Amino acid sequence: MRIFKYLKPYWFFAIMAPLTMIGEVLMDLVQPMLMADIVNEGLVNGFYDVILTKGALMLLLSFLGGVFGFASAGFASAASQGFAHDLRKDCFNKIMSLSFQQTDSFTTGSLVTRMTNDITMIQQLVNSFIRMFVRMFAFFFGGLIFLLRINPMFGIVLLVMIPFEILAIFLFLKKAAPYFRKAQERRDDLNAVMQENVSGSRVVKAYVREAYEGERFDRANINLSKTMMKVGNIMSFLMPVMSIMMNVTVVLIILIGGLNVRDLGGNLLVGDVMSAISYVSRILNSVMMFGMMFQTITQGRASIERVNQILDTDPVIKGGDKLAEDIEGIVEFKDVAFKYPEAKGDPVINNFSVRIEKGTTLAILGSTGSGKTSLVNLVPRFYDTTDGEVLIDGVNVKEYDLKSLRGQIGVVFQKTELFSGTIEENVKWGNPNATHEDVVKACKIAQADSFIESFTDGYDTLVASKGTSLSGGQKQRLAIARAIIKQPKILIFDDATSALDLATEAKLYKALRENLKDVTILLVAQRVASAKTASRIAVIDNGELAAIGTNDELLESSPIYQDIYNSQLKQGGVENE
């Protein structure tokens, strides 16, 4: 399978692991012969020097076998760990390159399972393949050669019994195989429920839904347990069946050997029969090992298919060759239409055209579901237009290198995402090369400096995962500071000040105008108070541009804007500002 190309950089370890394993097996295969000599020559004839010599040699070979085994385990671990590291890194990079619609189609729980459990399963398969696979064949063929040297009749016994063992392995694994993939899907469900409840724990507590979510988790957990129980029940029958067959084979070997010992007129010695039993045990154990190996391969195959689904997914959104480092930040929507992939009905955005000059602010106002967020998501190419063009400095955004394009755009989303670490680390996430002074300046513009300084540790205050230790307004201001410190040419606020009071919001926009004069700002707003000071306001209705102009112009010409303005800022004919 092509996934094993990740083993290529570790070819030395991948070769040395089976070679040293062969050394360990050879040391082990010689042991029964030496034991036979001790019994036949030493114990029977009373040659104690033979016992001492052969015994010392057995100890030496055991030590060498241990060294070979230790080396084999080390080489196999180095190869499989390196393999898993590179595979996991490529999978992560591929996930990061996928568009929103593609990651949503996998679900977060499934991606976590594939990145952890599935890749670990493949790693175990690689480790087993380059080590245990060789051990299995070496014991089988090596033991068979040594056994036939003792008496060819023993080979007939194996010829009769081994097909039954192989048939039993095949039947059991064929029955269990469908459940291996189903088990991984059940893990997806369990991880999804766990991830949702950890991230949404506050909502769960606020609505007193712990019992409901507990039942939901229990259902996912029970489904996984039932699937694993089915696998366990099927595989639990395999070992007893294999053990019975092995014991039957050993009995037959003892019977044949007993009839052929020299004391009864045969050509075998007691030690030969003992060594034959040892070789038969090794051969049959290798067949059982084959069964376990086949189980690992079956599980690993399901995991490989799931990981390949990630690696085989081509990003829907691919960048061009043009760099965006020198853009001025002129944004233009030209006859833009957009419809979410696989969505039915009318487009979310339709026939939208507007030009935003460098250093100006366009506020986008409209009812919930009118397409405001969908529109601004087209600028950094989180999605691509269905029709029409989005231009930056007159160049279609599809022609820009994706990393370069997004490097010039700062985005503050509706849902604020912060990371574990200090406040300063979270702000510098937007620009890792920023100094402490840069962080302080960005936070002052974002109106975050005052509350940061109120903390005992200031900018070194630790932020809990997802920012749960901060209020909604505090998180939004840190997210704004993170976007500002990036020094973008285009800044997108997607309802990013909804948790701020009007006074703080006004101070924020005043600071933005004073400090980011050349930055083009696209401001998605729900409140007229957030939009009224913008250079222009675009009113969207059902995905179409209903009106555009300044606050005063729209109050004169746009009935939709007048309705929004009056419903939000006037009560009883008196304006509230």
C-alpha positions as CSV (number, residue, x, y, z in Angstrom):
1,M,0.0,0.0,0.0
2,R,1.3,3.5,-0.9
3,I,0.9,4.6,2.7
4,F,4.1,2.6,3.5
5,K,6.1,5.2,1.5
6,Y,6.4,6.9,4.9
7,L,8.7,4.0,5.9
8,K,11.2,4.8,3.2
9,P,13.3,7.3,5.2
10,Y,13.7,4.7,7.9
11,W,14.8,1.9,5.6
12,F,17.9,1.1,7.6
13,F,15.9,0.4,10.8
14,A,13.2,-1.4,8.7
15,I,15.9,-3.8,7.3
16,M,17.9,-4.3,10.5
17,A,14.8,-5.1,12.5
18,P,14.0,-8.4,10.6
19,L,17.7,-9.3,10.2
20,T,18.3,-9.1,14.0
21,M,15.0,-11.0,14.5
22,I,16.3,-13.8,12.3
23,G,19.3,-13.9,14.5
24,E,17.1,-14.2,17.6
25,V,15.0,-17.0,16.0
26,L,18.2,-19.0,14.9
27,M,19.5,-18.8,18.5
28,D,16.2,-20.2,19.7
29,L,15.9,-22.9,17.1
30,V,19.3,-24.4,18.0
31,Q,18.2,-24.8,21.7
32,P,16.1,-28.0,21.3
33,M,19.0,-29.7,19.4
34,L,21.4,-28.9,22.3
35,M,18.8,-30.1,24.8
36,A,18.5,-33.3,22.8
37,D,22.3,-33.8,23.0
38,I,22.2,-33.2,26.8
39,V,19.5,-35.9,27.2
40,N,20.8,-38.4,24.7
41,E,24.5,-38.1,25.5
42,G,24.7,-36.5,28.9
43,L,21.9,-37.8,31.0
44,V,21.5,-41.3,29.4
45,N,25.2,-42.1,29.1
46,G,26.3,-40.1,32.2
47,F,28.7,-37.8,30.3
48,Y,28.5,-34.8,32.6
49,D,31.0,-32.8,30.6
50,V,28.6,-32.9,27.8
51,I,25.9,-31.5,30.1
52,L,28.2,-28.7,31.2
53,T,29.4,-27.8,27.7
54,K,26.1,-28.0,26.0
55,G,24.4,-26.2,28.9
56,A,27.0,-23.3,28.8
57,L,26.4,-23.1,25.0
58,M,22.7,-22.9,25.6
59,L,23.2,-20.0,28.0
60,L,25.5,-18.2,25.6
61,L,23.0,-18.6,22.7
62,S,20.2,-17.5,25.0
63,F,22.2,-14.4,25.8
64,L,22.9,-13.7,22.1
65,G,19.3,-14.3,21.3
66,G,18.3,-11.7,23.9
67,V,20.7,-9.2,22.4
68,F,19.3,-9.9,18.9
69,G,15.8,-9.6,20.2
70,F,16.5,-6.3,22.1
71,A,18.1,-4.9,18.9
72,S,15.2,-6.0,16.8
73,A,12.7,-4.4,19.1
74,G,14.7,-1.2,19.1
75,F,15.1,-1.0,15.3
76,A,11.4,-1.9,14.8
77,S,10.3,0.8,17.3
78,A,12.6,3.4,15.6
79,A,11.1,2.6,12.2
80,S,7.5,2.5,13.3
81,Q,7.7,5.6,15.4
82,G,9.3,7.6,12.6
83,F,6.7,6.3,10.2
84,A,3.9,7.3,12.5
85,H,5.4,10.7,13.1
86,D,5.7,11.6,9.4
87,L,2.2,10.1,8.6
88,R,0.6,12.0,11.5
89,K,2.4,15.3,10.4
90,D,1.2,14.9,6.8
91,C,-2.4,14.1,7.9
92,F,-2.4,17.2,10.2
93,N,-1.1,19.4,7.4
94,K,-3.6,18.0,5.0
95,I,-6.4,18.7,7.5
96,M,-5.2,22.2,7.9
97,S,-5.2,22.7,4.1
98,L,-8.8,21.6,3.7
99,S,-11.7,24.1,3.4
100,F,-14.3,24.6,6.0
101,Q,-16.8,22.4,4.1
102,Q,-14.3,19.5,3.8
103,T,-13.4,19.4,7.5
104,D,-17.1,19.7,8.4
105,S,-17.8,16.6,6.2
106,F,-15.4,14.5,8.3
107,T,-16.6,15.8,11.7
108,T,-14.2,16.8,14.5
109,G,-14.6,13.5,16.4
110,S,-13.8,11.5,13.3
111,L,-10.7,13.5,12.5
112,V,-9.4,13.2,16.1
113,T,-9.9,9.4,16.0
114,R,-8.1,9.1,12.7
115,M,-5.2,11.2,13.9
116,T,-4.8,9.3,17.1
117,N,-6.3,5.8,17.2
118,D,-6.1,4.9,13.5
119,I,-2.5,6.1,13.1
120,T,-1.5,4.2,16.3
121,M,-3.2,1.1,14.8
122,I,-1.2,1.5,11.6
123,Q,2.0,2.1,13.6
124,Q,1.4,-1.2,15.4
125,L,0.9,-2.9,12.1
126,V,4.2,-1.6,10.8
127,N,6.0,-2.7,13.9
128,S,4.5,-6.1,13.7
129,F,5.1,-6.5,10.0
130,I,8.8,-5.7,10.1
131,R,9.4,-7.8,13.2
132,M,6.8,-10.4,14.0
133,F,6.0,-11.2,10.4
134,V,9.7,-12.3,9.9
135,R,9.6,-14.1,13.3
136,M,6.5,-16.0,12.2
137,F,8.0,-17.3,8.9
138,A,11.5,-17.9,10.4
139,F,10.0,-20.1,13.2
140,F,7.7,-21.9,10.7
141,F,10.2,-22.8,8.0
142,G,13.2,-23.0,10.3
143,G,11.4,-25.2,12.8
144,L,10.0,-27.4,9.9
145,I,13.6,-27.9,8.6
146,F,14.9,-29.0,12.0
147,L,11.8,-31.2,12.6
148,L,12.2,-33.0,9.3
149,R,15.8,-33.7,10.0
150,I,14.7,-35.6,13.1
151,N,12.0,-37.7,11.4
152,P,10.1,-37.0,8.1
153,M,7.0,-38.7,9.7
154,F,6.6,-35.6,11.8
155,G,6.1,-33.5,8.7
156,I,3.1,-35.6,7.7
157,V,1.4,-34.8,11.0
158,L,1.9,-31.1,10.4
159,L,0.7,-31.4,6.8
160,V,-2.5,-32.8,8.1
161,M,-3.1,-30.4,11.0
162,I,-1.9,-27.0,9.7
163,P,-4.6,-26.7,7.0
164,F,-7.2,-27.1,9.8
165,E,-5.6,-24.3,11.8
166,I,-5.4,-22.0,8.8
167,L,-9.0,-22.7,8.0
168,A,-10.0,-21.9,11.6
169,I,-8.1,-18.6,11.5
170,F,-9.6,-17.6,8.2
171,L,-13.2,-18.3,9.4
172,F,-12.9,-16.5,12.7
173,L,-11.2,-13.4,11.1
174,K,-13.7,-13.3,8.3
175,K,-16.4,-13.1,10.8
176,A,-14.7,-10.4,12.9
177,A,-13.4,-8.2,10.1
178,P,-16.6,-6.1,9.5
179,Y,-16.6,-5.2,13.2
180,F,-13.1,-3.7,13.1
181,R,-14.2,-0.8,10.9
182,K,-17.5,-0.4,12.8
183,A,-15.5,-0.1,16.0
184,Q,-13.5,2.8,14.6
185,E,-16.8,4.5,13.6
186,R,-18.1,4.0,17.1
187,R,-15.0,5.7,18.4
188,D,-15.7,8.6,16.1
189,D,-19.1,9.0,17.7
190,L,-17.7,8.7,21.2
191,N,-15.0,11.3,20.5
192,A,-17.6,13.6,18.9
193,V,-19.8,13.5,22.0
194,M,-16.9,14.0,24.3
195,Q,-15.5,16.9,22.3
196,E,-18.9,18.6,22.2
197,N,-19.5,18.3,25.9
198,V,-16.0,19.5,26.9
199,S,-16.1,22.5,24.7
200,G,-19.8,23.2,25.5
201,S,-19.7,22.4,29.2
202,R,-21.0,25.8,30.3
203,V,-24.1,25.5,28.1
204,V,-24.7,22.0,29.5
205,K,-24.5,23.3,33.0
206,A,-26.6,26.4,32.3
207,Y,-29.4,24.3,30.9
208,V,-29.0,21.6,33.5
209,R,-28.6,19.0,30.7
210,E,-25.9,16.9,32.5
211,A,-28.2,13.9,32.7
212,Y,-29.2,14.1,29.1
213,E,-25.6,14.5,27.9
214,G,-24.7,11.7,30.2
215,E,-27.2,9.4,28.6
216,R,-26.0,10.5,25.2
217,F,-22.4,9.7,26.1
218,D,-23.6,6.4,27.6
219,R,-25.3,5.4,24.4
220,A,-22.1,6.1,22.3
221,N,-20.0,4.3,24.9
222,I,-22.4,1.3,25.0
223,N,-22.4,1.1,21.2
224,L,-18.6,1.0,21.2
225,S,-18.5,-1.6,24.0
226,K,-21.1,-3.8,22.2
227,T,-19.1,-3.7,19.0
228,M,-15.8,-4.5,20.8
229,M,-17.6,-7.3,22.7
230,K,-18.7,-8.8,19.4
231,V,-15.1,-8.8,18.2
232,G,-13.9,-10.1,21.6
233,N,-16.4,-12.9,21.6
234,I,-15.5,-14.0,18.1
235,M,-11.8,-13.9,18.7
236,S,-12.1,-15.6,22.2
237,F,-13.0,-18.8,20.4
238,L,-9.9,-18.8,18.2
239,M,-7.3,-19.3,20.9
240,P,-9.0,-22.4,22.5
241,V,-9.5,-23.9,19.1
242,M,-5.9,-23.3,18.1
243,S,-4.7,-24.7,21.5
244,I,-6.8,-27.8,21.1
245,M,-5.3,-28.4,17.6
246,M,-1.8,-27.7,18.9
247,N,-2.2,-30.2,21.7
248,V,-3.6,-32.8,19.4
249,T,-0.6,-32.4,17.2
250,V,1.8,-32.7,20.1
251,V,0.0,-35.9,21.2
252,L,0.4,-37.3,17.7
253,I,4.1,-36.4,17.7
254,I,4.6,-38.1,21.1
255,L,2.7,-41.1,19.8
256,I,4.8,-41.4,16.6
257,G,8.0,-40.6,18.5
258,G,7.2,-43.1,21.2
259,L,6.7,-45.9,18.7
260,N,10.1,-45.0,17.1
261,V,12.4,-44.7,20.1
262,R,15.4,-46.9,19.8
263,D,14.5,-48.9,22.9
264,L,11.5,-50.2,21.0
265,G,13.4,-51.0,17.9
266,G,13.1,-47.6,16.3
267,N,15.7,-45.1,15.2
268,L,14.9,-42.2,17.6
269,L,16.3,-41.3,21.0
270,V,14.3,-39.8,23.9
271,G,16.0,-36.4,23.4
272,D,15.0,-36.4,19.7
273,V,11.3,-36.8,20.7
274,M,11.7,-34.0,23.2
275,S,13.3,-31.7,20.6
276,A,10.6,-32.7,18.1
277,I,7.9,-31.6,20.5
278,S,9.7,-28.2,21.0
279,Y,9.9,-27.7,17.2
280,V,6.3,-28.6,16.7
281,S,5.3,-26.1,19.5
282,R,7.3,-23.4,17.8
283,I,5.9,-24.2,14.3
284,L,2.3,-24.2,15.6
285,N,2.9,-21.1,17.6
286,S,4.1,-19.4,14.5
287,V,0.8,-20.5,12.8
288,M,-1.1,-19.0,15.8
289,M,1.1,-15.9,15.4
290,F,-0.1,-15.8,11.8
291,G,-3.6,-15.6,13.1
292,M,-2.9,-12.7,15.4
293,M,-0.9,-11.0,12.7
294,F,-3.8,-11.4,10.3
295,Q,-6.0,-9.9,12.9
296,T,-3.7,-6.9,13.2
297,I,-3.6,-6.6,9.4
298,T,-7.4,-6.7,9.2
299,Q,-7.7,-3.9,11.9
300,G,-4.8,-2.0,10.3
301,R,-6.4,-2.2,6.9
302,A,-9.6,-0.5,8.2
303,S,-7.4,2.2,9.7
304,I,-5.4,2.6,6.6
305,E,-8.6,3.2,4.5
306,R,-9.7,5.9,7.0
307,V,-6.4,7.6,7.0
308,N,-6.1,7.4,3.2
309,Q,-9.5,9.2,3.0
310,I,-7.8,12.2,4.6
311,L,-4.6,12.0,2.4
312,D,-6.6,11.4,-0.8
313,T,-8.9,14.5,-0.2
314,D,-7.7,17.2,-2.4
315,P,-8.3,20.7,-1.1
316,V,-11.2,22.3,-2.8
317,I,-9.6,25.7,-2.5
318,K,-6.1,26.0,-4.0
319,G,-4.0,29.0,-4.3
320,G,-2.4,30.7,-7.3
321,D,1.2,31.9,-7.8
322,K,0.8,35.6,-7.2
323,L,2.1,37.0,-3.9
324,A,0.0,39.4,-1.9
325,E,2.8,41.1,0.1
326,D,2.5,44.5,-1.7
327,I,-1.2,44.8,-2.0
328,E,-2.8,48.1,-1.0
329,G,-6.1,46.5,0.2
330,I,-8.6,47.6,-2.4
331,V,-11.4,45.1,-2.2
332,E,-14.1,44.7,-4.9
333,F,-17.0,42.3,-5.2
334,K,-18.0,42.0,-8.8
335,D,-21.4,40.4,-9.6
336,V,-20.7,37.9,-6.8
337,A,-23.0,34.9,-6.2
338,F,-22.4,32.2,-3.6
339,K,-24.2,29.0,-2.6
340,Y,-22.9,26.6,0.0
341,P,-21.8,23.3,-1.4
342,E,-24.6,20.7,-1.7
343,A,-27.1,23.3,-0.4
344,K,-30.5,23.4,-2.0
345,G,-32.5,26.5,-2.9
346,D,-31.5,30.0,-3.8
347,P,-27.9,31.3,-3.5
348,V,-27.0,32.9,-0.1
349,I,-25.4,35.8,-2.0
350,N,-26.7,36.9,-5.4
351,N,-25.5,39.6,-7.9
352,F,-23.5,41.5,-5.2
353,S,-21.2,44.3,-6.4
354,V,-19.3,46.9,-4.3
355,R,-15.9,48.4,-4.2
356,I,-14.1,49.3,-0.9
357,E,-11.2,51.7,-1.3
358,K,-7.9,51.5,0.6
359,G,-8.2,52.8,4.2
360,T,-12.0,53.0,4.3
361,T,-14.5,51.0,6.3
362,L,-17.5,49.2,4.8
363,A,-20.1,48.2,7.4
364,I,-22.3,45.3,6.3
365,L,-25.7,45.4,7.9
366,G,-28.7,43.1,7.4
367,S,-31.0,40.7,9.2
368,T,-29.9,37.4,10.5
369,G,-29.3,34.9,7.6
370,S,-29.0,37.7,5.0
371,G,-25.5,36.5,4.0
372,K,-23.2,39.0,5.8
373,T,-20.8,36.4,7.1
374,S,-20.9,34.4,3.9
375,L,-19.9,37.5,2.0
376,V,-16.8,38.4,4.0
377,N,-15.7,34.7,4.1
378,L,-15.1,35.0,0.4
379,V,-12.3,37.5,0.8
380,P,-9.8,35.2,2.5
381,R,-11.2,32.4,0.5
382,F,-12.6,30.3,3.3
383,Y,-15.2,29.6,0.5
384,D,-15.1,30.4,-3.2
385,T,-17.7,32.3,-5.2
386,T,-20.2,30.3,-7.1
387,D,-20.3,33.0,-9.7
388,G,-18.6,36.4,-10.2
389,E,-15.3,37.6,-8.7
390,V,-13.8,38.9,-5.5
391,L,-10.9,41.2,-6.4
392,I,-8.1,42.6,-4.3
393,D,-6.2,45.5,-6.0
394,G,-8.0,44.4,-9.2
395,V,-6.7,40.8,-9.1
396,N,-9.0,37.8,-8.5
397,V,-8.3,36.4,-5.1
398,K,-8.0,32.9,-6.7
399,E,-4.8,34.1,-8.4
400,Y,-3.0,34.8,-5.1
401,D,-1.0,32.3,-3.2
402,L,-3.3,31.2,-0.4
403,K,-0.8,31.6,2.5
404,S,0.3,35.0,1.1
405,L,-3.3,36.2,0.7
406,R,-4.4,35.2,4.2
407,G,-1.2,36.7,5.6
408,Q,-2.4,40.1,4.6
409,I,-5.9,39.7,6.0
410,G,-6.8,39.9,9.7
411,V,-10.0,38.1,10.6
412,V,-12.0,38.3,13.9
413,F,-14.7,35.7,13.9
414,Q,-18.1,35.7,15.5
415,K,-17.0,32.9,17.8
416,T,-13.8,33.8,19.6
417,E,-11.2,31.1,19.8
418,L,-8.4,31.5,22.3
419,F,-5.7,28.9,23.1
420,S,-4.1,27.6,26.3
421,G,-1.2,29.9,27.3
422,T,-0.6,33.5,28.5
423,I,-2.5,36.5,27.3
424,E,0.7,37.7,25.5
425,E,1.1,34.4,23.8
426,N,-2.4,34.5,22.6
427,V,-2.0,38.0,21.1
428,K,1.4,37.1,19.6
429,W,-0.3,34.2,17.9
430,G,-1.2,36.7,15.2
431,N,2.5,37.7,14.8
432,P,5.1,35.4,16.5
433,N,7.9,38.0,15.8
434,A,6.1,40.8,17.7
435,T,7.8,42.4,20.7
436,H,6.1,43.0,24.1
437,E,5.7,46.7,23.1
438,D,3.9,45.6,19.9
439,V,1.6,43.5,22.1
440,V,0.8,46.3,24.4
441,K,0.1,48.7,21.6
442,A,-2.3,46.3,19.9
443,C,-4.1,45.7,23.1
444,K,-4.4,49.4,23.8
445,I,-6.0,49.9,20.3
446,A,-8.3,46.9,21.0
447,Q,-9.3,48.4,24.4
448,A,-7.9,45.4,26.2
449,D,-5.0,46.9,28.1
450,S,-7.1,48.2,31.0
451,F,-8.5,44.8,32.0
452,I,-5.2,43.0,31.3
453,E,-3.4,45.4,33.7
454,S,-6.0,44.6,36.4
455,F,-4.8,41.0,36.5
456,T,-2.1,40.2,39.0
457,D,0.2,38.7,36.3
458,G,-0.8,41.2,33.7
459,Y,0.2,40.0,30.2
460,D,1.6,36.8,31.7
461,T,-1.9,35.8,33.0
462,L,-2.7,32.3,31.9
463,V,-5.7,31.8,29.7
464,A,-7.7,28.6,30.1
465,S,-8.5,26.4,27.1
466,K,-10.8,28.2,24.7
467,G,-10.6,31.3,27.0
468,T,-13.1,30.0,29.5
469,S,-11.4,32.1,32.3
470,L,-12.3,35.3,30.5
471,S,-15.6,37.1,29.8
472,G,-17.1,37.3,26.3
473,G,-16.0,41.0,25.9
474,Q,-12.5,40.3,27.1
475,K,-12.1,37.4,24.7
476,Q,-13.3,39.5,21.8
477,R,-10.9,42.3,22.6
478,L,-8.0,39.9,22.8
479,A,-9.0,38.4,19.4
480,I,-9.1,41.9,17.9
481,A,-5.7,42.7,19.3
482,R,-4.4,39.4,17.8
483,A,-5.7,40.5,14.4
484,I,-4.3,44.0,14.8
485,I,-0.8,42.9,15.7
486,K,-0.7,40.9,12.4
487,Q,-0.5,44.3,10.7
488,P,-2.9,43.3,7.9
489,K,-3.8,45.3,4.9
490,I,-7.4,44.2,5.2
491,L,-9.2,43.7,8.5
492,I,-12.5,41.7,8.7
493,F,-14.7,42.0,11.8
494,D,-17.4,39.4,11.7
495,D,-19.8,40.7,14.4
496,A,-16.6,40.9,16.5
497,T,-17.8,43.5,18.9
498,S,-21.2,42.0,19.9
499,A,-20.1,41.5,23.5
500,L,-18.8,45.1,24.0
501,D,-20.8,47.9,25.4
502,L,-21.4,50.9,23.1
503,A,-18.9,53.1,24.9
504,T,-16.1,50.6,24.6
505,E,-17.0,49.9,21.0
506,A,-16.9,53.6,20.2
507,K,-13.5,53.9,21.7
508,L,-12.3,50.9,19.7
509,Y,-13.5,52.3,16.4
510,K,-12.0,55.7,17.2
511,A,-8.6,54.0,18.0
512,L,-8.8,51.9,14.8
513,R,-9.4,55.1,12.7
514,E,-6.4,56.8,14.3
515,N,-3.9,54.0,14.2
516,L,-4.9,52.0,11.1
517,K,-5.5,54.7,8.6
518,D,-4.4,52.7,5.6
519,V,-6.1,49.5,6.6
520,T,-9.3,48.5,4.7
521,I,-12.0,47.3,7.1
522,L,-15.0,45.1,6.4
523,L,-17.3,45.3,9.4
524,V,-20.2,42.8,9.7
525,A,-22.6,44.3,12.3
526,Q,-25.9,43.5,13.9
527,R,-26.2,46.9,15.5
528,V,-26.6,50.2,13.8
529,A,-24.5,51.8,16.5
530,S,-21.6,49.6,15.4
531,A,-22.0,50.6,11.7
532,K,-23.1,54.2,11.6
533,T,-19.6,55.7,11.8
534,A,-18.2,53.6,8.9
535,S,-17.2,55.2,5.7
536,R,-20.1,53.5,4.0
537,I,-22.8,51.1,5.0
538,A,-24.0,48.2,2.7
539,V,-27.5,47.0,3.5
540,I,-28.0,43.4,2.5
541,D,-31.5,41.9,2.1
542,N,-31.8,38.2,1.2
543,G,-28.3,38.0,-0.1
544,E,-28.6,41.1,-2.4
545,L,-27.3,44.6,-2.0
546,A,-30.4,46.6,-1.1
547,A,-28.6,50.0,-0.5
548,I,-25.2,51.5,0.1
549,G,-24.1,54.9,1.4
550,T,-23.3,56.8,4.6
551,N,-25.5,56.8,7.6
552,D,-27.1,60.1,6.6
553,E,-27.6,59.0,3.0
554,L,-29.3,55.8,4.0
555,L,-31.5,57.5,6.4
556,E,-32.8,59.6,3.5
557,S,-32.9,56.8,0.8
558,S,-33.3,53.3,2.3
559,P,-36.5,52.2,3.9
560,I,-34.8,49.0,5.1
561,Y,-32.1,51.0,6.9
562,Q,-34.6,53.4,8.3
563,D,-36.6,50.5,9.8
564,I,-33.4,49.0,11.4
565,Y,-32.3,52.4,12.6
566,N,-35.6,53.3,14.1
567,S,-36.1,49.9,15.8
568,Q,-32.7,50.1,17.4
569,L,-31.9,53.7,18.1
570,K,-35.2,55.4,18.6
571,Q,-37.8,54.9,21.3
572,G,-40.8,57.2,21.3
573,G,-39.2,59.5,18.8
574,V,-36.2,60.2,20.9
575,E,-32.8,59.1,19.5
576,N,-30.7,57.0,21.8
577,E,-27.0,57.2,21.0
